[in-house]
Amino acid sequence: MTARTLARLTFANPASLIYLGLVGAAVVYASAVTLFAPDPGFVWVLPALCAFPLFLFVTLIHGATLGDGRPATWLFITELVLCVLIQSLVLGTIVEASRGRLRGRPREN
């Protein structure tokens, strides 16, 4: 697979675009609540739930936390972004495979 194919599967199909749009909306909402609410609470659980299956697996593996039991912020954000991109790639691959394009059949116009 080339970089162009990976980018197309991750960003340029309808299912991946909808998924990335929902995750983006969740991140924007969580950021707004964090900035403007006096007590944001657990608002960052929403973006984490968007990346849930893979994000849970990754966070259980590393177990890197600060002294108070919370993960470092940079680690949380990096893992969130990577998990979302990997899941978008998998979603795009599933959509393309269901269309038959990854099996080597030529496109019908």
C-alpha distances in whole Angstrom, upper triangle without the diagonal:
4,7,8,6,7,10,11,11,13,15,15,17,20,20,18,20,23,22,22,25,27,26,27,30,31,30,32,35,35,35,38,40,39,41,44,45,47,46,42,42,39,37,34,34,33,29,29,29,27,24,26,25,22,25,28,26,25,28,30,28,29,32,33,36,38,42,43,40,38,34,34,33,30,28,29,27,24,24,24,22,19,20,20,16,15,17,16,12,14,16,14,12,15,16,14,14,18,18,16,13,11,13,13,16,17,18,22,23
4,5,5,6,9,10,11,12,14,15,17,20,20,18,20,23,23,21,24,27,26,26,29,30,29,31,34,34,34,37,39,39,40,43,44,47,45,42,42,39,37,34,34,33,29,29,30,27,25,27,26,24,26,29,27,26,29,31,29,30,33,33,36,38,42,43,40,38,34,33,32,29,28,29,27,24,24,24,21,19,20,20,16,16,18,17,13,15,18,15,14,17,18,15,17,20,19,18,15,13,16,15,18,18,19,22,24
4,5,5,6,8,10,10,12,13,15,19,19,16,18,21,20,19,22,24,23,23,26,27,26,28,31,31,31,34,36,35,36,39,41,43,42,39,39,36,34,31,31,30,27,27,28,25,23,26,25,22,24,27,26,24,27,30,28,28,31,31,34,36,39,40,38,35,32,31,29,26,25,26,24,21,21,21,18,16,18,18,14,14,17,15,12,15,17,14,14,18,18,16,18,21,21,20,17,15,19,18,21,21,21,24,25
4,5,5,6,9,10,10,10,13,17,18,15,16,20,20,18,21,23,23,22,26,27,26,28,31,31,31,34,36,36,37,39,41,44,43,39,40,37,35,32,32,31,27,28,29,25,24,27,26,24,25,29,28,26,29,32,31,31,34,34,36,38,42,42,40,37,34,33,31,28,28,28,25,23,23,23,20,18,20,18,15,15,17,15,12,15,16,13,13,17,17,14,17,20,19,18,15,14,18,17,19,18,18,21,22
4,5,5,6,8,10,10,11,15,16,14,15,19,18,17,20,23,22,22,26,27,26,28,31,32,32,34,36,36,37,40,41,44,43,39,40,37,34,32,31,30,26,27,27,24,22,25,24,22,24,27,26,25,28,31,29,30,33,33,36,38,42,42,40,37,34,33,31,29,28,28,26,23,23,23,20,18,19,18,14,14,15,13,10,13,14,10,10,14,14,11,13,16,15,15,12,11,14,14,16,16,15,19,20
4,5,5,6,8,10,11,15,15,12,14,17,16,15,18,20,19,20,23,24,24,26,28,28,29,31,33,33,34,37,38,41,40,36,36,33,31,28,28,27,23,23,24,21,19,22,21,19,20,24,23,22,25,27,26,26,29,30,32,34,38,39,36,33,30,29,28,25,24,24,22,19,19,19,16,14,15,14,11,10,12,10,7,10,12,9,9,13,13,12,14,17,17,17,14,12,16,16,19,19,19,22,23
4,5,5,6,7,10,13,14,11,12,15,15,13,16,19,18,18,21,22,21,23,26,27,26,29,31,31,32,35,36,39,38,34,35,32,30,27,27,25,22,23,24,20,19,22,22,20,21,24,24,23,25,28,27,27,30,30,32,34,38,38,36,33,30,29,27,24,24,23,21,19,19,18,15,14,15,14,10,11,13,10,8,12,12,10,11,14,14,13,16,18,18,18,15,15,18,19,21,20,19,22,23
4,5,5,5,7,11,12,10,11,14,14,13,16,18,18,18,21,23,23,24,27,28,28,30,33,33,34,36,38,41,40,36,37,34,31,28,29,26,23,24,24,21,20,23,23,21,23,26,26,25,28,30,29,30,33,33,35,37,41,41,38,35,32,32,30,27,27,26,24,22,22,21,18,17,17,15,12,13,14,10,9,12,12,8,10,13,12,10,13,16,15,15,13,12,16,16,18,17,16,19,19
4,6,6,7,10,10,8,10,13,12,12,15,17,17,18,21,22,22,24,26,27,28,30,32,32,34,36,37,40,38,35,35,32,30,27,27,25,21,22,22,19,17,20,19,18,20,23,23,22,25,27,27,28,30,31,33,36,39,39,37,34,31,30,29,27,25,25,22,21,20,19,16,15,15,13,10,10,11,8,6,8,8,5,6,9,9,8,10,13,13,14,11,11,14,15,17,17,16,19,20
4,6,7,10,9,6,8,11,10,9,12,14,14,14,18,19,18,20,23,23,24,26,28,28,30,32,33,36,35,31,32,29,26,23,23,21,18,19,19,16,14,17,17,16,17,21,20,20,22,25,25,25,28,28,30,32,36,36,33,30,27,27,25,23,22,21,19,17,17,15,13,12,12,10,7,8,8,5,4,8,8,6,8,11,11,11,13,15,16,17,15,14,18,19,21,21,20,23,23
4,6,8,9,6,6,10,10,8,10,13,13,13,16,18,17,19,21,23,23,25,27,28,29,31,32,35,34,31,31,29,26,23,24,21,18,20,20,16,16,19,20,18,19,23,23,22,25,27,27,28,30,30,32,34,37,37,35,31,29,28,26,24,23,22,19,18,18,17,14,14,14,11,9,11,11,7,8,11,10,8,11,13,12,12,16,17,17,18,16,16,20,21,22,22,20,22,23
4,7,9,7,7,10,11,11,12,15,16,16,18,20,20,21,24,25,26,27,30,31,31,33,35,38,37,34,34,32,29,27,27,24,21,23,23,19,19,22,22,21,23,26,26,26,28,31,31,31,34,34,35,37,41,41,38,35,32,32,29,27,27,26,23,22,22,20,17,17,18,15,12,14,14,10,10,13,11,8,11,13,11,11,15,16,15,17,14,15,19,19,20,19,17,19,19
4,6,6,6,9,10,11,12,14,16,16,18,20,21,22,24,26,27,28,30,31,32,34,35,39,38,34,34,32,29,27,26,24,21,23,22,18,18,21,21,21,22,25,26,26,28,30,31,32,34,35,36,38,42,41,39,36,33,33,31,29,28,27,24,24,23,21,19,18,18,15,13,14,13,10,10,12,9,6,10,11,8,8,12,13,12,14,13,14,17,18,18,18,16,17,18
4,6,5,6,9,10,10,12,14,15,16,18,20,21,22,24,25,27,29,30,31,33,34,37,36,32,33,30,27,26,25,22,20,22,21,17,18,20,21,21,22,25,26,26,28,31,31,33,34,35,36,39,42,41,39,36,33,33,31,30,29,27,25,25,24,21,19,20,19,15,15,16,14,11,12,13,10,8,12,12,9,11,14,13,13,16,15,17,20,21,21,20,18,19,19
4,5,5,6,9,10,11,12,14,15,17,19,20,21,23,24,26,27,29,30,32,32,36,34,30,31,28,25,23,23,20,18,19,18,14,15,17,17,18,19,22,23,23,25,28,28,30,31,33,34,36,40,39,36,33,31,31,29,28,27,25,23,23,21,19,17,18,16,13,13,14,11,8,10,10,7,7,10,10,7,10,13,12,13,16,15,16,19,21,21,21,19,21,21
4,5,5,6,8,10,10,12,14,15,16,18,20,21,22,24,26,27,28,30,31,34,33,29,29,26,24,21,21,18,16,17,16,13,13,16,16,16,17,20,21,21,23,25,26,27,29,30,31,33,37,36,33,30,28,28,26,25,24,22,20,19,18,16,14,14,13,10,9,11,9,5,7,9,6,6,9,10,9,11,14,14,15,17,16,16,20,21,22,22,20,22,23
4,5,5,6,9,10,10,12,14,15,16,18,20,21,22,24,25,27,28,29,33,32,28,29,26,23,21,21,18,16,18,17,14,14,18,19,18,19,22,24,23,25,28,28,29,31,31,32,34,38,37,34,31,29,29,26,25,25,23,20,20,20,17,15,16,15,12,11,13,12,8,11,13,10,9,13,14,12,14,17,17,17,20,18,19,23,24,24,24,22,23,23
4,6,5,6,9,10,10,12,14,15,16,18,20,21,23,24,26,27,28,31,30,26,27,24,21,20,20,16,14,17,16,12,14,16,18,18,19,22,23,23,25,27,28,29,31,31,32,34,38,36,34,31,29,29,26,26,25,23,20,21,20,17,16,17,16,12,13,15,12,10,13,14,11,11,15,14,13,15,18,17,18,21,20,21,24,26,26,26,24,25,25
4,5,5,6,9,10,11,12,14,15,17,18,20,21,23,24,26,26,30,28,24,25,22,19,17,17,14,12,13,12,8,10,13,14,14,15,18,19,20,21,23,25,26,27,28,29,31,34,33,30,27,25,26,23,23,22,19,18,18,17,14,13,14,12,9,10,12,9,7,11,11,9,10,13,13,12,15,18,17,18,21,21,21,24,26,27,27,25,27,27
4,5,5,6,9,10,10,12,14,15,16,18,20,21,22,24,25,28,27,23,24,21,18,16,16,14,11,13,13,9,10,14,15,15,15,18,20,19,21,24,24,25,26,27,27,29,33,32,29,26,24,24,21,20,20,18,15,16,15,12,10,12,11,8,8,11,10,7,11,12,11,11,15,15,15,17,19,20,21,23,22,22,25,27,28,28,26,28,28
4,5,5,6,9,10,10,12,14,15,16,18,20,21,22,23,27,26,22,23,21,18,16,17,14,11,14,14,11,13,16,18,18,18,21,23,22,23,26,27,28,29,29,29,31,34,33,31,28,26,25,22,22,22,20,17,18,18,15,13,15,15,11,12,15,13,11,14,16,14,14,18,18,17,19,22,22,22,25,24,25,28,30,30,30,28,29,29
4,5,5,6,9,10,11,12,14,15,17,18,20,21,22,25,24,20,21,18,15,14,14,10,9,12,11,8,11,13,16,17,16,18,21,21,21,24,26,26,27,28,28,30,33,31,29,26,24,24,22,22,22,19,16,18,17,14,13,16,14,11,13,15,13,11,15,16,14,15,19,18,18,20,23,22,23,26,26,26,29,31,32,32,30,31,31
4,5,5,6,9,10,10,12,14,15,16,18,20,21,24,22,18,19,16,13,11,12,9,6,9,9,6,8,11,14,14,13,16,18,18,18,21,23,23,24,24,24,26,29,28,26,22,21,21,18,18,18,15,13,14,14,10,10,12,11,8,10,13,11,10,14,15,14,15,18,19,19,21,23,23,25,27,26,26,30,32,32,33,31,33,33
4,5,5,6,9,10,10,12,14,15,16,18,19,23,22,18,19,17,14,12,14,11,8,12,13,10,11,15,17,17,16,19,21,20,20,24,25,25,26,25,25,27,30,29,27,23,22,21,18,18,18,16,13,15,15,11,10,14,13,10,12,15,14,12,16,18,16,17,20,21,21,23,25,26,26,29,28,28,31,33,34,34,32,34,33
4,5,5,6,9,10,11,12,14,15,16,17,21,20,17,18,16,13,12,13,10,9,12,13,10,13,16,19,19,18,20,23,23,22,25,27,27,28,27,27,28,31,29,28,24,23,23,20,20,21,18,15,18,18,14,14,17,16,13,15,18,17,15,19,20,18,19,23,23,22,25,27,27,28,31,30,30,34,35,36,36,34,35,35
4,6,5,6,9,10,11,12,14,15,16,19,18,14,15,13,9,8,9,6,5,9,10,8,11,13,16,17,15,17,20,20,19,22,25,24,24,24,24,25,28,26,24,21,20,20,17,18,18,15,13,16,16,12,13,16,15,12,15,17,16,15,19,20,18,20,23,23,23,26,28,28,29,32,31,31,34,36,37,38,36,37,37
4,5,5,6,9,10,10,12,14,15,18,17,13,15,13,9,8,10,8,6,9,11,10,11,14,17,17,15,17,20,19,18,22,24,23,23,23,22,23,26,24,23,19,18,18,14,15,16,13,10,13,14,10,10,14,14,12,14,17,16,16,19,21,20,21,24,25,25,27,29,30,31,33,32,32,35,37,38,38,36,38,38
4,6,5,6,9,10,11,12,14,17,17,13,16,15,11,10,13,11,9,13,14,13,15,18,21,21,19,21,24,23,22,26,27,27,26,26,25,25,28,27,26,22,21,20,16,17,19,16,13,16,17,14,14,17,17,15,17,20,19,18,22,23,22,23,27,27,27,29,31,32,32,35,34,34,37,39,40,40,38,39,39
4,5,5,6,9,10,11,11,15,14,11,13,12,8,9,11,9,9,13,14,13,15,17,21,22,19,21,24,24,22,26,28,27,27,26,25,26,28,26,25,22,21,21,17,19,20,17,15,18,19,15,16,20,19,17,19,22,21,20,24,25,23,25,28,28,28,31,33,33,34,37,36,36,39,41,42,42,40,41,41
4,5,5,6,9,10,10,13,12,8,10,9,6,6,9,7,8,10,12,12,14,16,20,20,17,19,22,21,20,23,25,24,23,23,21,22,24,22,21,18,17,17,14,16,17,14,12,16,16,13,15,18,18,16,19,21,20,20,24,25,24,26,29,29,29,32,34,34,35,38,37,37,40,42,43,43,41,43,43
4,5,5,6,9,10,13,12,9,12,12,9,8,12,11,10,13,15,15,17,19,22,22,19,21,24,23,21,24,26,25,24,23,22,22,24,23,22,18,18,17,13,15,17,14,12,16,17,14,15,18,19,17,19,22,22,22,25,26,26,27,30,31,31,33,35,36,37,39,38,38,41,43,44,44,42,44,44
4,5,5,6,8,11,12,9,13,13,10,11,14,13,13,16,18,17,19,21,25,25,22,24,27,26,25,28,30,29,28,27,25,25,27,25,25,21,21,20,17,18,21,18,16,19,21,18,18,22,22,20,22,25,25,24,27,29,28,29,32,33,33,35,37,37,38,41,40,40,43,45,46,46,44,45,45
4,5,5,5,9,8,6,9,10,7,9,12,12,13,15,17,17,19,21,24,25,22,23,27,26,24,27,29,28,27,26,24,24,26,23,23,20,20,20,17,19,21,18,17,20,21,18,19,23,23,21,24,26,25,25,29,30,29,31,34,34,34,36,39,39,40,42,42,42,45,47,48,48,46,47,47
4,6,6,8,8,5,8,10,8,9,12,12,13,15,17,18,19,21,24,24,21,22,26,24,22,25,27,26,24,23,21,20,22,20,20,17,17,17,14,16,18,15,14,18,19,17,18,22,22,21,23,26,25,26,29,30,30,31,34,35,35,37,39,40,41,43,43,42,45,47,49,49,47,49,49
4,6,8,10,8,12,13,11,12,16,16,16,18,20,21,22,24,28,27,24,26,29,27,25,28,30,29,27,26,24,23,25,23,23,20,20,19,15,17,20,18,16,20,22,19,20,24,24,23,25,28,28,28,31,33,32,33,36,37,37,39,41,42,43,45,44,44,47,49,50,50,48,50,49
4,7,9,8,12,14,12,14,17,17,18,20,22,22,24,26,30,30,27,28,31,30,28,31,33,32,30,29,27,25,27,25,25,22,23,22,19,21,24,21,20,23,25,22,23,27,27,25,28,31,30,30,33,35,34,35,38,39,38,41,43,43,44,47,46,46,49,51,52,52,50,51,51
4,5,6,9,12,10,13,16,16,17,19,21,22,24,25,29,29,26,27,30,29,27,30,32,31,29,28,25,25,26,23,24,21,22,22,19,22,24,21,20,24,25,22,24,27,27,26,29,31,30,31,34,35,34,36,39,39,39,42,44,44,45,48,47,47,50,52,53,53,51,53,52
4,6,9,13,12,15,17,18,20,21,23,24,26,27,30,31,27,28,31,30,28,30,33,31,29,28,25,24,25,22,23,20,22,22,19,22,24,22,22,26,26,24,26,29,29,28,31,34,33,33,37,38,37,39,42,42,42,45,47,47,48,51,50,50,53,55,56,56,54,56,56
4,6,9,10,12,14,16,18,19,20,22,24,24,28,28,25,25,28,28,25,27,30,28,26,25,22,21,22,19,20,17,19,20,18,21,22,20,20,24,24,22,24,28,27,26,29,32,31,31,35,36,35,37,40,40,40,43,45,45,46,49,48,48,51,53,54,55,53,55,55
4,6,6,9,11,12,14,15,17,18,20,20,24,25,21,22,25,24,22,24,27,26,24,23,21,20,22,19,19,16,17,18,15,18,20,17,17,21,21,19,21,24,23,23,26,28,27,28,31,32,31,33,36,36,36,39,41,41,43,45,45,44,47,49,51,51,49,51,51
4,6,8,9,11,14,14,15,18,19,19,22,23,20,20,23,23,20,22,25,24,22,22,19,19,20,17,16,14,16,17,15,19,19,16,17,21,20,18,21,24,23,22,26,28,26,28,31,31,31,33,36,35,36,39,40,40,42,45,45,44,47,49,50,51,50,51,52
4,6,6,8,11,10,12,14,16,15,19,20,16,16,20,19,17,19,22,21,19,20,17,18,19,16,15,13,14,16,14,17,17,14,15,18,18,15,18,21,20,19,23,24,23,24,28,28,27,30,32,32,33,36,37,37,39,41,41,40,43,46,47,48,46,48,49
4,5,6,8,10,11,12,14,15,18,19,16,17,20,20,18,20,23,23,21,21,19,20,22,19,18,15,16,17,14,17,17,14,14,17,17,14,17,20,18,17,21,23,21,22,26,26,25,28,30,30,31,34,35,35,37,39,39,38,42,44,45,46,44,46,46
4,5,6,7,9,10,12,12,16,16,13,14,17,17,15,17,20,19,18,18,17,17,20,18,16,13,13,14,11,14,14,10,10,14,13,11,13,16,15,14,18,19,18,20,23,23,23,25,28,28,29,31,33,33,35,37,37,36,39,41,43,43,42,44,44
4,6,5,6,9,10,10,13,14,11,11,15,15,13,15,18,18,17,18,17,18,21,18,16,13,13,15,13,16,15,11,12,15,13,11,14,16,14,14,18,19,17,19,22,22,22,24,27,26,27,30,31,31,34,36,36,35,38,40,41,43,41,43,44
4,5,5,7,9,9,13,15,12,13,17,17,16,18,21,21,20,21,20,22,24,22,20,17,17,18,16,17,17,13,13,16,15,11,14,16,14,13,16,18,16,17,21,21,20,22,25,24,25,28,29,29,31,34,33,33,36,38,39,40,38,40,41
4,5,5,7,9,12,13,10,12,15,15,14,17,19,19,19,20,19,21,24,22,20,17,15,16,14,15,14,11,10,13,11,8,10,13,11,9,13,15,13,14,18,18,17,20,22,22,23,26,27,27,29,31,31,30,33,36,37,38,36,38,39
4,5,5,6,9,10,7,8,12,12,11,13,16,16,16,17,17,19,22,20,17,14,13,15,13,14,13,9,10,12,10,7,10,12,9,9,13,14,13,14,17,17,17,20,22,22,23,26,27,27,30,32,31,30,33,36,37,38,37,39,40
4,5,4,8,10,8,9,12,13,13,15,17,18,18,19,19,22,24,23,20,17,16,18,17,18,16,13,13,15,13,10,13,14,11,10,14,15,12,14,17,17,16,19,21,21,22,25,26,26,28,30,30,29,32,35,36,37,36,38,39
4,5,9,10,9,11,14,14,14,17,19,20,20,21,22,24,27,25,23,20,18,20,18,18,17,14,13,15,13,9,11,12,10,8,11,12,10,11,14,14,13,16,18,18,19,22,23,23,25,27,27,26,29,32,33,34,32,34,35
4,6,6,6,8,10,11,11,14,16,16,17,19,20,22,25,24,21,19,17,18,16,16,15,12,11,12,10,7,9,9,6,5,9,9,7,10,12,12,12,15,17,17,18,21,22,22,25,26,26,25,28,30,32,33,32,34,35
4,6,5,6,8,10,10,12,14,16,16,18,19,22,25,23,20,18,16,18,17,18,16,13,14,14,11,9,12,12,9,9,12,12,10,12,15,14,14,17,19,18,20,22,23,23,26,28,28,26,29,32,33,35,34,36,37
4,6,6,7,9,10,11,13,15,16,19,20,23,26,25,22,20,18,20,20,20,17,15,16,16,12,11,14,13,9,10,13,11,9,12,14,12,13,16,17,16,18,21,21,21,24,26,26,24,27,30,31,33,33,35,37
4,5,5,6,9,10,11,13,15,17,18,22,25,24,21,19,17,18,18,18,15,13,14,13,9,9,11,10,6,8,11,8,8,11,12,11,13,16,16,16,19,21,21,22,25,26,26,24,26,29,31,33,32,35,36
4,5,5,6,9,10,11,12,14,15,18,21,21,17,15,13,15,14,15,12,9,11,11,7,7,10,9,6,8,11,10,10,13,15,14,15,18,19,19,21,24,24,25,28,29,29,27,29,32,34,36,35,38,39
4,6,5,6,9,11,11,13,15,18,21,20,16,15,13,16,16,17,14,11,13,14,10,10,13,13,10,12,15,14,13,16,18,16,18,21,21,21,24,26,26,27,30,31,31,29,31,34,36,38,37,40,42
4,6,5,6,9,10,13,15,19,22,21,18,17,15,17,18,18,14,13,15,14,11,12,14,13,10,13,15,13,13,16,17,16,18,21,21,20,23,25,25,26,29,30,30,28,30,33,35,37,37,39,41
4,5,5,7,9,11,13,17,20,20,16,15,12,14,15,14,11,10,12,11,8,9,12,10,8,12,14,12,13,16,17,16,18,21,21,22,24,26,26,27,30,31,30,28,30,33,35,37,37,40,42
4,5,6,6,8,10,13,16,16,13,11,9,12,13,13,10,9,12,11,8,10,13,12,10,14,16,15,15,19,20,19,21,24,24,25,27,29,29,31,33,34,34,31,34,37,39,41,40,43,44
4,6,6,9,11,15,17,17,13,13,11,14,16,17,13,12,15,15,12,13,16,15,13,16,19,17,17,21,22,21,23,26,26,26,29,30,30,31,34,35,35,33,35,38,40,42,42,45,46
4,6,9,12,16,18,18,15,15,13,15,17,17,13,13,16,15,12,14,17,15,13,17,19,17,18,21,21,20,23,26,25,26,29,30,30,31,34,35,34,32,34,36,39,41,41,44,46
4,5,9,12,15,16,13,13,10,12,14,14,10,11,14,13,11,14,16,14,14,17,19,18,19,22,22,22,25,27,27,28,31,32,32,34,36,37,36,33,36,38,41,43,43,46,47
4,6,10,12,13,9,10,8,11,13,14,11,11,15,14,12,15,18,17,16,19,21,20,21,24,25,25,27,29,30,30,33,35,35,36,39,39,39,36,39,41,44,46,46,49,50
4,7,10,11,9,8,6,8,11,12,9,10,13,13,12,15,17,17,17,20,21,21,22,25,26,26,28,31,31,32,34,36,36,38,40,41,40,38,40,43,45,47,47,50,51
4,7,8,5,5,4,6,10,11,9,10,14,14,13,15,18,18,18,21,23,23,24,27,28,28,30,32,33,34,36,38,39,40,42,43,43,40,43,45,48,49,49,52,53
4,5,6,5,6,6,10,12,11,12,15,16,16,18,20,21,21,24,26,26,27,29,31,31,33,35,36,37,39,41,42,43,45,46,46,43,46,48,51,52,52,55,56
4,6,7,9,10,13,15,14,15,18,20,19,21,24,24,25,27,29,29,30,33,34,35,36,39,40,40,43,44,45,46,49,50,49,47,50,52,54,56,55,58,59
4,6,9,10,13,16,15,15,18,20,19,21,24,25,24,26,29,29,30,32,34,35,36,38,39,40,42,44,45,46,48,50,49,47,50,52,54,56,55,58,59
4,7,9,12,15,13,13,16,18,17,18,21,22,22,24,26,27,27,30,31,31,33,35,36,37,39,41,41,43,45,46,46,44,46,49,51,53,52,55,56
4,7,9,12,11,10,13,15,14,15,18,19,19,21,23,24,24,27,29,29,30,33,34,34,36,38,39,40,43,44,43,42,44,47,49,50,49,52,53
4,6,9,7,6,10,11,11,12,15,16,16,18,20,21,22,24,26,26,28,30,31,32,34,36,36,38,40,41,41,38,41,44,46,47,47,49,50
4,6,5,6,9,10,11,12,14,16,16,18,20,21,22,24,26,27,28,30,32,33,35,36,37,39,41,42,41,39,42,44,46,47,47,49,50
4,5,5,6,9,10,11,12,14,15,17,18,20,21,23,24,26,27,29,30,31,33,35,36,37,39,41,39,38,41,43,45,46,45,47,48
4,5,5,6,8,10,11,12,14,15,17,18,20,21,23,24,26,27,29,30,32,33,34,36,38,39,37,36,39,41,43,44,43,46,46
4,6,5,6,8,10,11,12,14,15,16,18,20,21,22,24,26,27,28,30,31,32,34,36,37,36,34,37,39,41,42,42,45,45
4,6,5,6,9,10,11,12,14,15,16,18,20,21,22,24,26,27,28,30,31,33,35,36,35,33,36,38,41,42,41,43,44
4,5,5,6,9,10,11,12,14,15,16,18,20,21,22,24,26,27,28,30,31,33,35,33,32,35,37,39,40,39,41,42
4,5,5,6,9,10,11,12,14,15,17,18,20,21,23,24,26,27,28,30,32,33,31,30,33,35,37,38,37,40,40
4,6,5,6,8,10,10,12,14,15,16,18,20,21,22,24,26,27,28,30,31,30,28,31,33,36,37,36,39,40
4,6,5,6,9,10,11,12,14,15,16,18,20,21,22,24,26,27,29,30,29,28,31,33,35,36,35,37,38
4,6,5,6,9,10,11,12,14,15,16,18,20,21,22,24,26,27,29,27,26,29,31,33,33,32,35,36
4,5,5,6,9,10,11,12,14,15,16,18,20,21,22,24,26,27,25,24,27,29,31,32,31,34,35
4,5,5,6,8,10,10,12,14,15,16,18,20,21,22,24,26,25,23,26,28,30,31,31,33,35
4,6,5,6,9,10,10,12,14,15,16,18,20,21,23,24,23,22,25,27,29,30,29,31,32
4,5,5,6,9,10,10,12,14,15,16,18,20,21,22,21,20,23,25,27,27,26,29,30
4,5,5,6,9,10,10,12,14,15,16,18,20,21,20,18,21,23,25,26,26,29,30
4,5,5,6,8,10,10,12,14,15,16,18,20,19,18,21,23,25,26,25,28,29
4,5,5,6,8,10,11,12,14,15,17,18,17,16,20,22,23,24,23,25,26
4,5,5,6,9,10,10,12,14,15,16,15,13,17,19,21,22,21,24,25
4,5,5,6,9,10,10,12,14,15,15,13,16,18,20,22,21,24,26
4,5,5,6,9,10,11,13,14,14,13,16,19,20,21,20,22,24
4,5,5,6,8,10,11,12,11,11,14,16,17,18,17,19,21
4,5,5,6,8,10,10,10,8,11,14,15,17,16,19,21
4,6,5,6,9,10,10,9,12,15,16,18,17,19,21
4,5,5,6,9,9,10,12,15,15,16,15,17,18
4,5,5,6,6,6,9,11,12,13,12,14,16
4,5,5,6,5,7,10,11,13,13,15,18
4,5,8,9,9,12,12,14,13,15,17
4,6,8,9,11,10,11,10,11,14
4,6,6,7,7,9,9,11,14
4,5,6,6,7,7,10,13
4,5,7,10,11,14,17
4,6,9,11,14,17
4,6,9,12,15
4,7,9,12
4,6,9
4,6
4
